């Protein structure tokens, strides 16, 4: 079980969503994908994508405009 | 895969091609399928070296407006059309090229980015794609 980190700091629409998807496609079942970023809407939309993909949202955190989202495939 | 998006990319304007790719990539990212049907001015953008060459749909001002918008996009961290196209391709999006446009405008297969194009086709293929789509747009 691997932990994959995706850094989308400074990226805007649609890159955080797309990079999350790319990482999730490459991940194996059980792997954790951790995405960090600063684009405000992506903090809401990545969890929407996780739901649409039927995956597990483990955690969403934000500190000082920087968010971190953890997903299990 | 939950649903599908099919978009007719009729415009070759930079901002409109951005809209098409952003919507399509968003759909792919959320687990949907996506097909882009490039026709008329849109198809010009699939010629080799032409992807980023479209004018701004409004206030292009002989390219000055486009230059200003591109500069602001860069500052905002917006991706290039090339990156969006590569992501679209990597996530399994399908690109269709209108063969009638090719005939009318004298565009040959070798003028286009053939490696990225899934099929050269006509309205029947668009309808076939669109009839099963949950979202279809004309841009």
gemmi code that builds the backbone of each chain (N, CA, C; Angstrom):
import gemmi

chains = {
    "A": [
        ("UNK", (0.838, -1.199, 0.000), (0.000, 0.000, 0.000), (0.872, 1.247, 0.000)),
        ("UNK", (0.789, 1.989, -1.054), (1.651, 3.159, -1.202), (0.898, 4.439, -0.893)),
        ("UNK", (1.663, 5.463, -0.557), (1.069, 6.787, -0.379), (1.633, 7.696, -1.464)),
        ("UNK", (0.730, 8.188, -2.309), (1.154, 8.991, -3.457), (0.832, 10.451, -3.184)),
        ("UNK", (1.842, 11.297, -3.340), (1.619, 12.732, -3.088), (1.534, 13.502, -4.406)),
        ("UNK", (0.527, 14.375, -4.477), (0.341, 15.200, -5.671), (0.336, 16.664, -5.219)),
        ("UNK", (1.260, 17.446, -5.752), (1.335, 18.853, -5.357), (0.766, 19.745, -6.461)),
        ("UNK", (-0.365, 20.387, -6.165), (-1.005, 21.281, -7.134), (-0.973, 22.726, -6.646)),
        ("UNK", (-0.006, 23.044, -5.819), (0.117, 24.406, -5.303), (0.279, 25.394, -6.455)),
        ("UNK", (-0.539, 26.435, -6.450), (-0.442, 27.476, -7.475), (-1.148, 27.134, -8.773)),
        ("UNK", (-1.636, 25.912, -8.881), (-2.347, 25.518, -10.112), (-3.817, 25.920, -9.995)),
        ("UNK", (-4.428, 26.184, -11.132), (-5.849, 26.552, -11.124), (-6.666, 25.570, -11.957)),
        ("UNK", (-7.958, 25.832, -12.054), (-8.911, 24.986, -12.768), (-8.419, 24.667, -14.190)),
        ("UNK", (-8.463, 23.459, -14.683), (-8.970, 22.234, -14.047), (-7.833, 21.338, -13.529)),
        ("UNK", (-6.633, 21.904, -13.402), (-5.455, 21.069, -13.140), (-5.520, 20.243, -11.840)),
        ("UNK", (-5.922, 20.831, -10.683), (-5.943, 19.986, -9.481), (-6.853, 18.757, -9.631)),
        ("UNK", (-7.993, 18.972, -10.281), (-8.940, 17.875, -10.507), (-8.322, 16.823, -11.441)),
        ("UNK", (-7.705, 17.299, -12.500), (-7.119, 16.405, -13.505), (-5.925, 15.641, -12.917)),
        ("UNK", (-5.081, 16.340, -12.164), (-3.914, 15.672, -11.573), (-4.346, 14.639, -10.528)),
        ("UNK", (-5.427, 14.941, -9.809), (-5.962, 13.984, -8.834), (-6.405, 12.716, -9.562)),
        ("UNK", (-7.115, 12.923, -10.645), (-7.616, 11.782, -11.429), (-6.464, 10.961, -12.016)),
        ("UNK", (-5.452, 11.662, -12.524), (-4.310, 10.951, -13.108), (-3.638, 10.078, -12.048)),
        ("UNK", (-3.477, 10.643, -10.843), (-2.834, 9.890, -9.753), (-3.703, 8.710, -9.335)),
        ("UNK", (-5.013, 8.925, -9.276), (-5.920, 7.846, -8.862), (-5.956, 6.712, -9.883)),
        ("UNK", (-5.816, 7.079, -11.152), (-5.797, 6.045, -12.196), (-4.572, 5.155, -12.069)),
        ("UNK", (-3.454, 5.794, -11.699), (-2.196, 5.042, -11.597), (-2.113, 4.253, -10.297)),
        ("UNK", (-2.828, 4.714, -9.271), (-2.764, 4.068, -7.956), (-3.387, 2.681, -7.993)),
        ("UNK", (-2.914, 1.853, -7.067), (-3.511, 0.516, -6.930), (-4.586, 0.582, -5.849)),
        ("UNK", (-5.443, -0.416, -5.844), (-6.498, -0.448, -4.847), (-5.872, -0.478, -3.451)),
        ("UNK", (-6.354, 0.399, -2.578), (-5.818, 0.479, -1.224), (-4.791, 1.586, -1.052)),
        ("UNK", (-4.220, 2.053, -2.149), (-3.247, 3.155, -2.086), (-3.933, 4.445, -1.623)),
        ("UNK", (-3.123, 5.293, -1.000), (-3.628, 6.590, -0.549), (-3.054, 7.674, -1.458)),
        ("UNK", (-3.927, 8.527, -1.952), (-3.468, 9.671, -2.751), (-3.702, 10.933, -1.927)),
        ("UNK", (-2.626, 11.693, -1.744), (-2.723, 12.932, -0.970), (-2.453, 14.120, -1.896)),
        ("UNK", (-3.473, 14.950, -2.056), (-3.350, 16.102, -2.961), (-3.276, 17.380, -2.138)),
        ("UNK", (-2.302, 18.222, -2.446), (-2.243, 19.529, -1.797), (-2.405, 20.603, -2.868)),
        ("UNK", (-3.011, 21.726, -2.472), (-3.200, 22.795, -3.437), (-3.708, 24.068, -2.792)),
        ("UNK", (-3.903, 25.072, -3.636), (-4.329, 26.383, -3.163), (-5.583, 26.885, -3.892)),
        ("UNK", (-5.960, 26.230, -4.998), (-7.133, 26.672, -5.768), (-8.396, 26.414, -4.947)),
        ("UNK", (-9.122, 27.491, -4.532), (-10.234, 27.319, -3.580), (-11.319, 26.343, -4.038)),
        ("UNK", (-11.791, 26.460, -5.290), (-12.903, 25.610, -5.731), (-12.526, 24.131, -5.743)),
        ("UNK", (-11.256, 23.837, -5.985), (-10.839, 22.427, -6.048), (-10.997, 21.728, -4.700)),
        ("UNK", (-10.929, 22.487, -3.628), (-11.096, 21.891, -2.293), (-12.495, 21.290, -2.153)),
        ("UNK", (-13.467, 21.916, -2.824), (-14.837, 21.388, -2.803), (-15.034, 20.336, -3.887)),
        ("UNK", (-14.374, 20.573, -5.023), (-14.662, 19.741, -6.196), (-13.926, 18.407, -6.217)),
        ("UNK", (-12.754, 18.350, -5.628), (-12.057, 17.056, -5.573), (-12.893, 16.051, -4.760)),
        ("UNK", (-13.442, 16.453, -3.585), (-14.341, 15.511, -2.898), (-15.551, 15.097, -3.741)),
        ("UNK", (-16.059, 16.019, -4.589), (-17.179, 15.657, -5.484), (-16.737, 14.561, -6.450)),
        ("UNK", (-15.535, 14.722, -6.986), (-15.003, 13.728, -7.918), (-14.794, 12.390, -7.212)),
        ("UNK", (-14.306, 12.453, -5.981), (-14.067, 11.221, -5.205), (-15.383, 10.463, -5.030)),
        ("UNK", (-16.433, 11.204, -4.742), (-17.762, 10.604, -4.580), (-18.227, 10.002, -5.911)),
        ("UNK", (-18.074, 10.791, -6.985), (-18.505, 10.316, -8.312), (-17.740, 9.069, -8.733)),
        ("UNK", (-16.503, 8.971, -8.287), (-15.671, 7.812, -8.656), (-15.895, 6.628, -7.717)),
        ("UNK", (-16.686, 6.861, -6.675), (-16.994, 5.796, -5.718), (-15.810, 5.417, -4.857)),
        ("UNK", (-14.928, 6.397, -4.582), (-13.757, 6.131, -3.751), (-13.966, 6.720, -2.348)),
        ("UNK", (-12.992, 6.489, -1.495), (-13.148, 6.914, -0.105), (-12.371, 8.192, 0.191)),
        ("UNK", (-13.107, 9.193, 0.664), (-12.480, 10.445, 1.085), (-12.074, 10.283, 2.544)),
        ("UNK", (-10.780, 10.326, 2.810), (-10.315, 10.079, 4.179), (-10.284, 11.365, 4.992)),
        ("UNK", (-9.774, 12.426, 4.372), (-9.576, 13.640, 5.160), (-9.449, 14.878, 4.269)),
        ("UNK", (-10.004, 15.993, 4.747), (-9.819, 17.293, 4.080), (-9.376, 18.284, 5.147)),
        ("UNK", (-8.241, 18.907, 4.911), (-7.744, 19.902, 5.868), (-7.381, 21.170, 5.140)),
        ("UNK", (-7.483, 22.287, 5.862), (-7.024, 23.550, 5.274), (-6.325, 24.384, 6.321)),
        ("UNK", (-5.210, 24.973, 5.902), (-4.482, 25.868, 6.794), (-3.856, 26.982, 5.964)),
        ("UNK", (-4.246, 28.194, 6.276), (-3.673, 29.358, 5.610), (-3.788, 29.337, 4.095)),
        ("UNK", (-4.975, 28.944, 3.591), (-5.211, 28.957, 2.149), (-4.634, 27.756, 1.420)),
        ("UNK", (-4.045, 26.848, 2.184), (-3.472, 25.645, 1.571), (-4.275, 24.445, 2.066)),
        ("UNK", (-4.821, 23.679, 1.127), (-5.606, 22.519, 1.540), (-4.882, 21.209, 1.238)),
        ("UNK", (-5.320, 20.183, 1.961), (-4.737, 18.851, 1.789), (-5.887, 17.847, 1.813)),
        ("UNK", (-5.980, 17.040, 0.777), (-7.078, 16.074, 0.667), (-6.498, 14.672, 0.554)),
        ("UNK", (-7.013, 13.774, 1.389), (-6.542, 12.389, 1.346), (-7.644, 11.472, 0.823)),
        ("UNK", (-7.264, 10.635, -0.123), (-8.235, 9.740, -0.766), (-7.693, 8.312, -0.749)),
        ("UNK", (-8.569, 7.341, -0.488), (-8.140, 5.943, -0.609), (-8.802, 5.323, -1.828)),
        ("UNK", (-7.983, 4.670, -2.657), (-8.534, 4.020, -3.843), (-9.066, 2.640, -3.483)),
    ],
    "B": [
        ("UNK", (-17.736, 3.820, -15.391), (-17.891, 5.164, -15.953), (-19.340, 5.635, -15.801)),
        ("UNK", (-19.487, 6.768, -15.181), (-20.823, 7.302, -14.961), (-21.093, 8.428, -15.949)),
        ("UNK", (-21.725, 8.112, -17.040), (-22.113, 9.143, -17.992), (-21.028, 9.559, -18.958)),
        ("UNK", (-21.429, 10.434, -19.852), (-20.536, 10.830, -20.929), (-20.834, 12.260, -21.378)),
        ("UNK", (-19.775, 12.974, -21.760), (-19.908, 14.339, -22.286), (-19.465, 14.335, -23.741)),
        ("UNK", (-20.285, 14.883, -24.618), (-19.893, 15.033, -26.016), (-19.992, 16.514, -26.382)),
        ("UNK", (-18.909, 17.048, -26.910), (-18.884, 18.477, -27.239), (-18.523, 18.667, -28.704)),
        ("UNK", (-19.310, 19.506, -29.397), (-18.939, 19.921, -30.749), (-18.063, 21.155, -30.577)),
        ("UNK", (-16.821, 21.079, -31.030), (-15.928, 22.246, -30.963), (-15.961, 22.884, -32.345)),
        ("UNK", (-16.848, 23.863, -32.502), (-17.045, 24.536, -33.782), (-16.155, 25.765, -33.874)),
        ("UNK", (-15.945, 26.408, -32.741), (-15.140, 27.632, -32.717), (-13.654, 27.306, -32.597)),
        ("UNK", (-12.859, 28.105, -33.265), (-11.403, 27.978, -33.128), (-10.840, 29.073, -32.252)),
        ("UNK", (-11.728, 29.873, -31.634), (-11.261, 30.948, -30.757), (-10.590, 30.355, -29.522)),
        ("UNK", (-9.493, 30.987, -29.135), (-8.705, 30.461, -28.026), (-9.545, 30.226, -26.765)),
        ("UNK", (-10.302, 31.244, -26.381), (-11.054, 31.135, -25.126), (-12.118, 30.045, -25.187)),
        ("UNK", (-12.692, 29.847, -26.383), (-13.737, 28.827, -26.508), (-13.141, 27.425, -26.534)),
        ("UNK", (-11.982, 27.289, -27.149), (-11.310, 25.991, -27.144), (-10.902, 25.647, -25.700)),
        ("UNK", (-10.490, 26.675, -24.935), (-10.214, 26.467, -23.503), (-11.451, 25.914, -22.804)),
        ("UNK", (-12.606, 26.538, -23.055), (-13.840, 26.083, -22.398), (-14.098, 24.617, -22.701)),
        ("UNK", (-13.950, 24.259, -23.975), (-14.208, 22.871, -24.375), (-13.288, 21.910, -23.629)),
        ("UNK", (-12.003, 22.213, -23.597), (-11.060, 21.307, -22.938), (-11.235, 21.282, -21.418)),
        ("UNK", (-11.548, 22.425, -20.834), (-11.732, 22.449, -19.380), (-12.938, 21.599, -18.992)),
        ("UNK", (-14.041, 21.768, -19.709), (-15.244, 20.976, -19.407), (-14.950, 19.487, -19.624)),
        ("UNK", (-14.313, 19.177, -20.750), (-14.041, 17.766, -21.078), (-13.095, 17.141, -20.055)),
        ("UNK", (-12.060, 17.873, -19.668), (-11.112, 17.326, -18.695), (-11.749, 17.179, -17.320)),
        ("UNK", (-12.623, 18.115, -16.982), (-13.356, 18.013, -15.727), (-14.205, 16.750, -15.714)),
        ("UNK", (-14.859, 16.484, -16.825), (-15.699, 15.286, -16.944), (-14.857, 14.022, -16.787)),
        ("UNK", (-13.732, 13.976, -17.474), (-12.854, 12.803, -17.381), (-12.368, 12.630, -15.943)),
        ("UNK", (-12.039, 13.754, -15.305), (-11.529, 13.701, -13.931), (-12.582, 13.159, -12.982)),
        ("UNK", (-13.853, 13.405, -13.307), (-14.918, 12.926, -12.433), (-15.459, 11.573, -12.870)),
        ("UNK", (-14.713, 10.906, -13.705), (-15.044, 9.525, -14.048), (-15.976, 9.344, -15.227)),
        ("UNK", (-16.257, 10.440, -15.946), (-17.115, 10.303, -17.125), (-16.259, 10.052, -18.364)),
        ("UNK", (-16.921, 9.666, -19.434), (-16.239, 9.592, -20.724), (-16.366, 10.967, -21.384)),
        ("UNK", (-15.494, 11.276, -22.309), (-15.599, 12.558, -23.016), (-15.159, 12.416, -24.466)),
        ("UNK", (-15.956, 12.993, -25.359), (-15.619, 13.023, -26.785), (-15.711, 14.455, -27.283)),
        ("UNK", (-14.694, 14.869, -28.023), (-14.708, 16.201, -28.637), (-14.766, 16.031, -30.144)),
        ("UNK", (-15.787, 16.641, -30.748), (-15.964, 16.553, -32.190), (-15.537, 17.892, -32.786)),
        ("UNK", (-14.394, 17.929, -33.435), (-13.854, 19.181, -33.975), (-14.343, 19.414, -35.395)),
        ("UNK", (-14.985, 20.568, -35.601), (-15.484, 20.895, -36.922), (-15.218, 22.367, -37.242)),
        ("UNK", (-15.341, 22.744, -38.484), (-15.109, 24.124, -38.958), (-13.891, 24.785, -38.329)),
        ("UNK", (-14.109, 25.926, -37.673), (-12.957, 26.697, -37.152), (-12.263, 25.944, -36.031)),
        ("UNK", (-13.020, 25.111, -35.360), (-12.435, 24.297, -34.291), (-11.368, 23.367, -34.835)),
        ("UNK", (-11.649, 22.793, -36.002), (-10.712, 21.823, -36.582), (-9.352, 22.461, -36.918)),
        ("UNK", (-9.379, 23.762, -37.194), (-8.106, 24.453, -37.490), (-7.106, 24.290, -36.337)),
        ("UNK", (-7.642, 24.218, -35.125), (-6.782, 24.125, -33.941), (-6.091, 22.767, -33.831)),
        ("UNK", (-6.550, 21.803, -34.603), (-5.908, 20.476, -34.559), (-4.829, 20.334, -35.613)),
        ("UNK", (-4.639, 21.416, -36.397), (-3.526, 21.379, -37.344), (-2.224, 21.470, -36.548)),
        ("UNK", (-1.187, 20.874, -37.084), (0.104, 20.905, -36.400), (0.534, 22.341, -36.111)),
        ("UNK", (0.865, 22.625, -34.867), (1.360, 23.953, -34.486), (0.304, 25.042, -34.379)),
        ("UNK", (-0.980, 24.678, -34.442), (-2.042, 25.697, -34.465), (-2.888, 25.753, -33.185)),
        ("UNK", (-2.615, 24.843, -32.252), (-3.491, 24.736, -31.082), (-3.638, 26.055, -30.314)),
        ("UNK", (-2.547, 26.738, -30.105), (-2.577, 27.960, -29.282), (-2.798, 29.220, -30.133)),
        ("UNK", (-3.002, 29.045, -31.441), (-3.010, 30.191, -32.357), (-4.358, 30.882, -32.551)),
        ("UNK", (-5.402, 30.384, -31.919), (-6.715, 30.990, -32.116), (-6.794, 32.389, -31.519)),
        ("UNK", (-7.603, 33.263, -32.142), (-7.779, 34.602, -31.581), (-8.716, 34.564, -30.374)),
        ("UNK", (-8.800, 35.666, -29.665), (-9.762, 35.792, -28.577), (-11.131, 36.061, -29.216)),
        ("UNK", (-12.206, 35.466, -28.674), (-13.517, 35.625, -29.322), (-14.027, 37.058, -29.247)),
        ("UNK", (-13.602, 37.802, -28.251), (-13.990, 39.217, -28.116), (-12.755, 40.017, -27.742)),
        ("UNK", (-12.715, 41.252, -28.198), (-11.623, 42.179, -27.863), (-10.243, 41.606, -28.187)),
        ("UNK", (-10.171, 40.926, -29.309), (-8.866, 40.382, -29.713), (-7.897, 41.518, -30.080)),
        ("UNK", (-8.457, 42.572, -30.671), (-7.692, 43.774, -31.048), (-6.367, 43.431, -31.736)),
        ("UNK", (-6.504, 42.696, -32.838), (-5.338, 42.270, -33.648), (-4.285, 41.532, -32.820)),
        ("UNK", (-4.766, 40.869, -31.784), (-3.844, 40.058, -30.996), (-3.416, 40.702, -29.695)),
        ("UNK", (-3.664, 41.996, -29.570), (-3.263, 42.689, -28.336), (-4.087, 42.190, -27.143)),
        ("UNK", (-5.403, 42.056, -27.376), (-6.289, 41.565, -26.324), (-5.909, 40.158, -25.901)),
        ("UNK", (-5.595, 39.339, -26.880), (-5.201, 37.959, -26.595), (-3.910, 37.934, -25.776)),
        ("UNK", (-2.974, 38.779, -26.169), (-1.701, 38.839, -25.456), (-1.918, 39.205, -23.989)),
        ("UNK", (-2.829, 40.199, -23.770), (-3.108, 40.626, -22.393), (-3.770, 39.500, -21.595)),
        ("UNK", (-4.727, 38.830, -22.229), (-5.428, 37.743, -21.533), (-4.461, 36.596, -21.225)),
        ("UNK", (-3.605, 36.280, -22.187), (-2.647, 35.183, -21.980), (-1.692, 35.507, -20.831)),
        ("UNK", (-1.303, 36.774, -20.764), (-0.400, 37.192, -19.693), (-1.076, 37.033, -18.332)),
        ("UNK", (-2.349, 37.410, -18.290), (-3.089, 37.290, -17.023), (-3.321, 35.821, -16.671)),
        ("UNK", (-3.532, 35.007, -17.694), (-3.743, 33.575, -17.455), (-2.480, 32.941, -16.889)),
        ("UNK", (-1.365, 33.369, -17.407), (-0.084, 32.831, -16.937), (0.108, 33.190, -15.464)),
        ("UNK", (-0.239, 34.437, -15.151), (-0.108, 34.919, -13.774), (-1.028, 34.125, -12.836)),
        ("UNK", (-2.205, 33.761, -13.340), (-3.179, 33.009, -12.536), (-2.815, 31.524, -12.440)),
        ("UNK", (-1.804, 31.104, -13.183), (-1.390, 29.702, -13.147), (-2.196, 28.809, -14.074)),
        ("UNK", (-2.886, 29.397, -15.050), (-3.699, 28.595, -15.974), (-2.800, 27.741, -16.874)),
        ("UNK", (-3.280, 26.543, -17.157), (-2.512, 25.614, -17.988), (-2.588, 26.033, -19.457)),
        ("UNK", (-1.628, 25.601, -20.240), (-1.660, 25.858, -21.677), (-2.664, 24.911, -22.322)),
        ("UNK", (-3.105, 25.241, -23.521), (-4.013, 24.338, -24.243), (-3.316, 23.018, -24.532)),
        ("UNK", (-2.020, 23.091, -24.789), (-1.264, 21.867, -25.070), (-1.311, 20.913, -23.874)),
        ("UNK", (-1.154, 21.466, -22.688), (-1.210, 20.615, -21.495), (-2.607, 20.017, -21.320)),
        ("UNK", (-3.627, 20.848, -21.555), (-5.002, 20.348, -21.431), (-5.266, 19.243, -22.446)),
        ("UNK", (-4.746, 19.420, -23.649), (-4.914, 18.404, -24.696), (-4.214, 17.097, -24.307)),
        ("UNK", (-2.997, 17.214, -23.792), (-2.256, 16.006, -23.392), (-2.951, 15.290, -22.239)),
        ("UNK", (-3.455, 16.076, -21.262), (-4.195, 15.481, -20.138), (-5.465, 14.787, -20.642)),
        ("UNK", (-6.152, 15.442, -21.556), (-7.379, 14.888, -22.135), (-7.073, 13.528, -22.763)),
        ("UNK", (-6.008, 13.497, -23.501), (-5.589, 12.267, -24.177), (-5.203, 11.188, -23.162)),
        ("UNK", (-4.429, 11.579, -22.163), (-3.972, 10.622, -21.146), (-5.138, 10.024, -20.361)),
        ("UNK", (-6.171, 10.840, -20.121), (-7.318, 10.349, -19.342), (-8.335, 9.602, -20.210)),
        ("UNK", (-7.981, 9.364, -21.449), (-8.820, 8.522, -22.295), (-9.885, 9.251, -23.090)),
        ("UNK", (-9.778, 10.571, -23.209), (-10.736, 11.331, -24.020), (-10.569, 11.009, -25.498)),
        ("UNK", (-11.679, 11.155, -26.212), (-11.666, 10.807, -27.636), (-11.771, 12.074, -28.484)),
        ("UNK", (-10.914, 12.193, -29.498), (-10.967, 13.336, -30.407), (-11.428, 12.865, -31.780)),
        ("UNK", (-12.488, 13.519, -32.268), (-13.041, 13.174, -33.572), (-12.866, 14.371, -34.505)),
        ("UNK", (-12.483, 14.108, -35.738), (-12.287, 15.180, -36.717), (-13.342, 15.074, -37.805)),
        ("UNK", (-13.958, 16.210, -38.136), (-15.017, 16.249, -39.146), (-14.399, 16.169, -40.543)),
        ("UNK", (-14.759, 15.132, -41.272), (-14.120, 14.966, -42.596), (-14.648, 15.938, -43.649)),
        ("UNK", (-15.896, 16.428, -43.463), (-16.409, 17.399, -44.433), (-15.643, 18.714, -44.334)),
        ("UNK", (-15.338, 19.121, -43.097), (-14.534, 20.335, -42.906), (-13.186, 20.171, -43.605)),
        ("UNK", (-12.615, 18.980, -43.501), (-11.318, 18.723, -44.136), (-11.417, 18.908, -45.649)),
        ("UNK", (-12.520, 18.389, -46.219), (-12.738, 18.523, -47.666), (-12.924, 19.984, -48.056)),
        ("UNK", (-13.821, 20.674, -47.336), (-14.139, 22.066, -47.668), (-12.907, 22.952, -47.545)),
        ("UNK", (-12.160, 22.752, -46.486), (-11.044, 23.653, -46.203), (-9.716, 23.121, -46.741)),
        ("UNK", (-9.785, 22.003, -47.438), (-8.567, 21.460, -48.027), (-7.532, 21.039, -46.991)),
        ("UNK", (-8.009, 20.450, -45.895), (-7.091, 19.990, -44.842), (-6.830, 18.496, -45.044)),
        ("UNK", (-5.560, 18.135, -45.049), (-5.215, 16.716, -45.211), (-4.883, 16.110, -43.851)),
        ("UNK", (-4.991, 14.776, -43.795), (-4.670, 14.057, -42.561), (-3.285, 14.431, -42.049)),
        ("UNK", (-2.355, 14.555, -42.981), (-0.974, 14.850, -42.570), (-0.804, 16.283, -42.063)),
        ("UNK", (-1.814, 17.155, -42.301), (-1.763, 18.513, -41.752), (-2.175, 18.498, -40.276)),
        ("UNK", (-2.899, 17.443, -39.888), (-3.477, 17.370, -38.541), (-2.616, 16.531, -37.599)),
        ("UNK", (-2.893, 16.674, -36.320), (-2.159, 15.900, -35.307), (-2.797, 14.513, -35.213)),
        ("UNK", (-2.523, 13.763, -36.216), (-3.135, 12.458, -36.449), (-2.999, 11.497, -35.260)),
        ("UNK", (-1.869, 11.580, -34.541), (-1.630, 10.668, -33.417), (-2.650, 10.852, -32.292)),
        ("UNK", (-3.314, 12.030, -32.247), (-4.260, 12.303, -31.166), (-5.712, 12.087, -31.594)),
        ("UNK", (-5.919, 11.907, -32.896), (-7.282, 11.807, -33.427), (-7.735, 10.342, -33.480)),
        ("UNK", (-8.874, 10.077, -32.836), (-9.385, 8.699, -32.783), (-10.038, 8.305, -34.093)),
        ("UNK", (-10.723, 9.289, -34.724), (-11.487, 8.940, -35.906), (-11.744, 10.176, -36.776)),
        ("UNK", (-11.836, 9.931, -38.084), (-12.233, 10.968, -39.035), (-13.641, 10.597, -39.452)),
        ("UNK", (-14.597, 11.488, -39.180), (-15.973, 11.046, -39.331), (-16.928, 12.182, -39.648)),
        ("UNK", (-18.226, 11.849, -39.616), (-19.254, 12.827, -39.970), (-20.346, 12.854, -38.907)),
        ("UNK", (-21.467, 13.441, -39.253), (-22.533, 13.669, -38.271), (-23.045, 12.379, -37.629)),
        ("UNK", (-23.041, 11.301, -38.384), (-23.525, 10.029, -37.838), (-22.765, 9.621, -36.585)),
        ("UNK", (-21.461, 9.833, -36.623), (-20.626, 9.469, -35.468), (-20.919, 10.391, -34.285)),
        ("UNK", (-21.114, 11.683, -34.591), (-21.463, 12.613, -33.504), (-22.760, 12.176, -32.840)),
        ("UNK", (-23.782, 11.891, -33.650), (-25.080, 11.474, -33.087), (-24.926, 10.178, -32.300)),
        ("UNK", (-24.155, 9.275, -32.839), (-23.930, 8.006, -32.166), (-23.282, 8.215, -30.792)),
        ("UNK", (-22.364, 9.179, -30.718), (-21.714, 9.504, -29.444), (-22.687, 10.254, -28.534)),
        ("UNK", (-23.405, 11.218, -29.135), (-24.245, 12.123, -28.336), (-25.493, 11.447, -27.786)),
        ("UNK", (-26.010, 10.451, -28.500), (-27.273, 9.852, -28.061), (-27.147, 9.149, -26.706)),
        ("UNK", (-25.953, 8.736, -26.376), (-25.734, 8.092, -25.078), (-25.099, 9.036, -24.058)),
        ("UNK", (-24.979, 10.307, -24.440), (-24.319, 11.247, -23.546), (-25.313, 11.887, -22.594)),
        ("UNK", (-24.848, 12.153, -21.376), (-25.683, 12.843, -20.410), (-25.530, 14.347, -20.567)),
        ("UNK", (-24.398, 14.763, -21.125), (-24.148, 16.187, -21.367), (-23.657, 16.312, -22.800)),
        ("UNK", (-24.250, 17.222, -23.573), (-23.694, 17.528, -24.881), (-23.754, 19.026, -25.112)),
        ("UNK", (-22.653, 19.569, -25.616), (-22.533, 21.025, -25.770), (-22.043, 21.370, -27.167)),
        ("UNK", (-22.365, 22.585, -27.586), (-21.885, 23.107, -28.855), (-21.104, 24.381, -28.537)),
        ("UNK", (-19.804, 24.338, -28.823), (-18.973, 25.488, -28.443), (-18.350, 26.101, -29.690)),
    ],
}
model = gemmi.Model(1)
for chain_id, residues in chains.items():
    chain = gemmi.Chain(chain_id)
    for i, (resn, *xyz) in enumerate(residues, 1):
        res = gemmi.Residue()
        res.name, res.seqid = resn, gemmi.SeqId(i, " ")
        for name, pos in zip(("N", "CA", "C"), xyz):
            atom = gemmi.Atom()
            atom.name, atom.element = name, gemmi.Element(name[0])
            atom.pos, atom.b_iso = gemmi.Position(*pos), 0.0
            res.add_atom(atom)
        chain.add_residue(res)
    model.add_chain(chain)
structure = gemmi.Structure()
structure.add_model(model)
structure.setup_entities()
